[in-house]
Amino acid sequence: MPGTTEIGGLLGALRAIVARALEASLVVLAVATAVFFALRLLPGDPAALVLGDHASEADRARVRASLGLDAPLGLQYLRFLGGLASLDLGPSLRRPALSALGMVGRALGPTSALAGLAVLLAAGIGIGAALQSVGPWLGARRVWVSRATELVAAVPLLAVAPVLTYLLAARARLVPLPGDPDSGVAGLAFASALLAVPLAAQLARVGRAALEDTARLPFLTVAAAKGGTPARVWLLHALPVSLGPLVVVIATQLGALLGGAVVLERLFERAGLGTLILEAYASRDLPVLEGAIVASGALFVASQMLAAAAHAAVDPRVRS
């Protein structure tokens, strides 16, 4: 039978999970509410935005009815929340045969894959650069790793991505164009690598500082004295202690990374939430636009929860 302490720990963990889920739900609700009122309280007739200024009043009335805009604002809001809860915001105005949330769901996968792979690549590159900049493998040359990291961190993504795409894809033909529909996994990997560059530079900088602090602790001297190789000392002893700040950096940069994914999708004409949001905005497809923006907020909240769970896993001090 489990003891009282174990039961208390399980209940505490369950309460923490419920609290975080409730907090995440409230954030998504706030995003949905802001989107709803922003699109309805701004000046202008949404039906006229959809159909254009030269549409007849009968056509505008038909669009208002299809969007539920002829009902009181409070009832519209309740219907909107009900549609989100039931995953049914109605059909797309631009493509009436398709469900608005169905289109959002199909776009969510490519964006999640792009951002998720970018996080993995950034973690690998950033941690590798941090180890090289403080470890003994490069000797005095490790200073160049630090200088390269500072340079990359100072260059904006929108300056790096087009230049690297031109050099590596258009000129050298070493990688496929990220927007090529036939690029497959290689195109996804290259686009994710471009997105990972700024985050990798930040992780390298923070990781270097964390590893330098850890290097002063006496347990590393003990590990080396016991015959541990440099790789074993740094990878198995120093790195796990230094992971907390790296996870914090990833968590705080997730919003910028998801925003970068949206920008890259549009820049390279890749399928995803970014392309869908801009297309829906251009065509005034309100159901798709609402669903896509709320889905973007939900994706960010979910990624924040995963980052918090990872931080708690590597650093017991932050566990509830």
DAFEN-V850700 format. One record per pair of residues at least 6 apart in sequence whose ideal C-beta (glycine too) atoms are under 8 Angstrom apart, sorted by the first residue. I is the first residue (numbers start at 1). GAP is how many residues later the second one is. D is the distance in Angstrom with one decimal. If there is no record, write none. Layout:
# DAFEN-V850700
i: [I:I]
gap: [GAP:GAP]
d: [D:D]
This chain:
# DAFEN-V850700
i: [2:12:13:15:16:19:20:20:24:24:24:24:27:27:28:28:28:28:29:31:31:31:31:32:32:32:32:32:32:33:35:35:35:36:36:36:36:37:39:39:39:39:40:40:40:40:45:46:46:46:46:46:46:47:47:47:47:47:47:47:47:48:48:49:50:50:50:50:50:50:51:51:51:61:63:63:64:66:66:67:67:67:67:68:68:68:69:71:80:80:83:83:84:84:87:88:88:89:89:89:89:89:89:90:90:90:91:91:91:91:91:92:92:92:92:92:92:92:93:93:93:93:93:93:94:94:94:94:94:95:100:100:100:100:100:101:103:103:103:104:104:104:104:104:104:105:106:107:107:107:107:107:107:108:108:108:110:110:110:110:111:111:111:111:111:111:111:111:112:113:114:114:114:114:114:114:114:114:114:115:115:115:115:115:115:117:117:117:117:118:118:118:118:118:118:118:118:119:119:119:119:119:121:121:121:121:122:122:122:122:122:122:122:123:123:123:123:125:125:125:125:126:126:126:126:126:126:126:126:127:127:127:127:127:129:129:129:129:129:129:129:129:130:130:130:130:130:130:130:130:131:131:131:131:131:132:132:132:133:133:133:133:133:133:133:134:134:134:134:134:134:135:135:135:136:137:138:145:146:149:149:149:149:150:150:152:152:152:152:152:153:153:153:153:153:156:157:157:157:157:157:157:157:158:158:160:160:160:161:161:161:161:162:164:165:165:165:165:168:168:168:169:169:169:169:169:170:175:175:175:176:176:176:176:176:176:177:177:177:178:178:178:178:178:178:178:178:179:179:179:179:180:183:187:191:191:191:194:195:195:195:195:198:198:199:199:199:199:199:202:202:203:203:203:206:206:206:207:207:207:209:210:210:210:210:211:211:211:211:213:214:214:214:214:215:217:219:220:220:220:223:223:223:224:224:228:228:240:243:243:244:244:244:244:244:247:247:247:247:247:248:250:250:251:251:251:251:254:254:254:254:255:258:258:258:258:261:261:261:262:262:262:262:262:263:264:264:265:265:265:265:265:266:266:266:269:273:273:273:273:276:276:277:277:277:277:279:280:280:280:280:281:311:312:312:312]
gap: [8:308:307:305:304:301:285:288:277:278:280:281:270:274:266:269:270:273:52:262:263:266:267:48:49:52:258:262:265:44:255:258:259:40:41:44:254:40:7:247:250:251:6:29:33:36:15:17:18:21:23:238:240:8:12:13:14:16:17:20:22:7:12:235:13:43:233:234:235:236:8:9:12:9:6:30:6:24:27:23:26:219:220:7:8:11:7:8:9:210:6:7:207:210:14:11:13:10:11:12:198:201:202:9:10:197:6:7:8:9:196:6:7:8:11:193:195:196:190:191:192:193:194:195:185:186:189:191:194:8:185:187:188:190:191:190:173:185:188:169:172:184:187:188:191:190:165:164:165:166:168:169:185:165:187:191:155:160:161:162:147:150:151:154:161:162:163:188:187:75:74:77:78:81:147:150:151:156:158:80:142:143:146:184:188:71:72:75:79:74:75:77:78:81:139:142:143:77:80:131:135:138:71:72:75:79:74:75:77:78:81:128:135:77:80:123:127:71:75:78:79:73:74:75:76:77:78:81:120:76:77:80:112:119:16:19:20:71:74:75:78:79:73:74:75:76:77:78:80:81:76:80:103:104:108:6:10:13:9:10:12:13:16:71:75:8:74:77:78:81:100:7:95:99:94:93:7:59:62:52:55:56:59:51:55:8:45:46:48:49:45:48:49:51:52:42:37:38:40:41:103:106:107:105:109:34:37:38:33:34:103:106:105:30:12:13:29:103:6:7:22:6:7:8:9:21:7:11:12:15:6:7:8:10:11:14:6:10:91:9:10:12:13:16:86:90:92:8:89:90:91:7:7:83:73:77:79:70:62:65:66:69:58:62:50:51:54:57:58:47:51:43:46:47:39:40:43:35:38:39:36:32:34:35:36:23:27:28:31:29:6:24:27:28:23:24:18:13:17:18:9:10:14:6:9:8:9:74:71:72:67:70:71:73:74:60:63:64:67:68:63:57:60:53:56:57:60:46:49:50:53:45:38:41:42:45:11:12:13:10:11:12:15:34:11:6:10:6:7:8:9:10:8:9:12:6:19:22:23:26:12:16:12:15:16:19:6:6:8:9:12:8:7:6:7:8]
d: [7.8:6.6:7.6:7.8:3.9:8.0:5.9:7.1:4.7:7.3:7.8:5.8:7.2:5.1:6.9:5.8:5.0:5.8:7.9:7.2:5.9:3.5:7.7:7.4:7.1:6.0:7.8:4.8:7.5:7.7:5.5:4.9:6.1:7.8:6.0:5.2:6.9:7.9:7.0:6.1:7.2:6.6:7.1:7.5:6.8:7.0:6.8:7.8:7.6:6.7:6.2:7.1:6.2:7.5:7.9:4.0:7.6:4.1:4.9:7.5:6.9:6.8:6.2:4.4:5.4:5.9:7.9:4.3:7.7:7.2:5.6:6.2:6.1:7.5:7.9:7.5:5.0:7.5:7.7:7.9:7.9:6.1:7.5:7.9:5.4:5.6:6.9:7.3:7.6:7.4:4.5:6.9:8.0:6.6:5.4:7.3:6.7:7.8:4.5:5.4:4.5:6.4:5.2:7.7:5.9:5.1:7.3:6.6:6.1:6.4:7.1:5.0:7.2:5.0:5.9:5.6:6.2:5.1:7.3:7.3:4.7:6.8:6.6:7.6:7.8:7.4:4.7:4.5:7.2:7.3:7.6:3.6:4.6:7.7:5.1:4.9:6.5:5.6:7.7:7.4:6.8:6.7:4.3:5.1:5.0:7.9:7.9:6.4:5.4:4.9:7.3:4.3:6.9:6.3:5.6:6.9:7.6:6.7:5.0:4.3:7.7:5.6:7.4:6.9:4.0:4.4:6.9:7.1:6.6:6.3:6.6:6.0:5.6:6.6:5.0:7.3:7.2:7.5:6.5:7.2:5.8:5.6:4.7:7.8:7.5:6.6:6.9:3.9:8.0:4.3:7.6:4.0:4.4:7.0:6.2:8.0:7.1:7.5:7.3:6.4:7.9:6.9:5.7:5.6:4.0:7.2:3.8:7.8:3.8:4.2:6.0:7.7:8.0:7.9:6.5:7.4:7.0:6.5:4.0:7.8:7.6:7.0:4.1:7.1:7.1:2.7:4.5:6.0:7.4:6.5:7.8:5.7:7.2:6.9:5.7:7.9:5.8:7.1:7.9:3.8:7.6:7.9:7.0:5.0:7.9:7.8:3.0:4.6:7.7:5.8:7.6:7.0:5.9:7.6:7.2:5.8:6.0:4.9:5.1:7.8:4.3:4.8:7.0:7.0:4.8:7.1:5.6:4.6:5.6:6.6:7.9:7.3:6.4:5.3:5.2:7.1:6.9:7.8:6.6:5.4:4.3:5.8:7.5:8.0:7.3:7.7:6.2:7.5:7.6:4.2:7.0:3.8:6.1:7.9:6.2:7.8:7.5:7.3:6.9:5.3:5.3:7.3:7.9:6.9:7.8:6.8:5.5:7.7:4.6:8.0:6.4:6.6:7.4:6.2:7.1:6.7:7.2:7.5:5.0:5.1:7.5:5.2:6.5:4.9:7.4:7.2:7.3:6.4:7.9:4.5:7.7:3.8:7.9:5.2:4.9:6.8:6.4:7.0:7.3:5.1:8.0:5.5:3.9:7.2:7.3:4.2:6.2:7.6:3.6:4.3:5.5:5.8:7.6:7.9:5.9:6.4:6.5:6.5:6.6:5.3:5.9:5.7:7.6:7.3:7.8:7.2:5.4:8.0:5.9:5.6:6.3:5.7:5.7:7.3:5.2:6.2:5.0:6.5:7.5:5.5:7.6:3.8:7.7:4.7:7.0:7.5:5.8:7.3:5.1:7.7:7.0:4.7:5.0:5.0:6.5:7.6:6.8:5.9:5.9:5.9:7.5:5.0:4.8:7.9:5.3:7.8:7.3:7.1:4.4:7.4:6.6:5.8:3.9:8.0:7.7:6.3:5.3:4.3:6.0:7.5:6.5:5.7:7.9:6.3:3.6:6.7:6.6:6.5:4.8:6.2:6.3:5.9:7.0:6.6:5.6:7.2:6.9:7.9:6.6:7.4:6.3:3.2:7.1:7.5:6.7:7.0:7.5:7.3:4.1:7.3:3.7:5.0:5.0:5.8:5.7:6.9:5.6:6.5:5.5:7.6:6.7:5.1:6.6:4.7:6.6:7.3:7.6:7.8:4.1:4.0:6.1:5.8:5.7:5.4:4.7:7.7]
